Amino acid sequence: MEKITPGPLLDVMGELFSDEVSIVVSNMEEYTYYRPSKRIDLKIKPGDKVREGTIAHKALTTGQKASEFINREVFGVPYHGMAVPFEEDGELAGCVMAIYPAYTEGKSVVTVKSPDGWKPIPFTDVRYLEVKDRKTHVHAADFSGTNKNSLQEFEYLLPRDSFIRCHRSFIVNVHHIEEIHPDTHSTFVLAMDNGDRLPVSQSYSSYFRKLLGF
């Protein structure tokens, strides 16, 4: 049997965590492999230098397994990471990392801009979030307004048991979905409890079905 190369093997391993965890490999100086997930993407490219403050840097400088929270100053998004160093010919040669999304930090509201100031909206009242005209619009039961965070940032701030990314322009609160209708090319349309209809794009349809169990 031919020797298995690292890339395809890591791709297969990544399927075990495909929707939740990004897989990264580095040598002592730079990243050599990156497989992003739907839940978190640090925008790493093979050849990028390992930066100080990252989970990879911590594992490589100590030679020990590292596991901790990394704030958004490093890659622009917060994440939880685990890095395990490996050796070649008895010498430290690099590390393998699993990158997990950061979970909500105890907040229970989304604060949106209103005509007179700002309005805190409980998570339970938020129907969906939409990017439109380069702004993030938060649609709630009786109010709609804008927030400074991007949808990618909201993916890490909102509770994952309620909010799912269904499209590059939408995050939906599953508790406000009345029905899910099939659409063309393995996509879906969500009928919301206020009458709005939201798309589930093809790139998110498999992930969406997996999380909702249908």
Salt bridges, closest charged atoms under 4 A:
GLU15 OE2 - ARG35 NH2 2.70
ASP19 OD2 - LYS210 NZ 3.48
GLU20 OE1 - ARG39 NE 3.90
GLU20 OE1 - ARG160 NH2 2.55
GLU30 OE1 - LYS49 NZ 3.85
ASP41 OD2 - LYS43 NZ 3.44
GLU68 OE2 - LYS58 NZ 3.76
GLU130 OE1 - HIS139 NE2 3.06
GLU153 OE2 - ARG72 NH1 3.06
GLU155 OE1 - ARG165 NH1 2.79
GLU179 OE1 - HIS181 NE2 3.35
ASP193 OD1 - ARG127 NE 2.66
ASP193 OD2 - HIS176 ND1 2.73
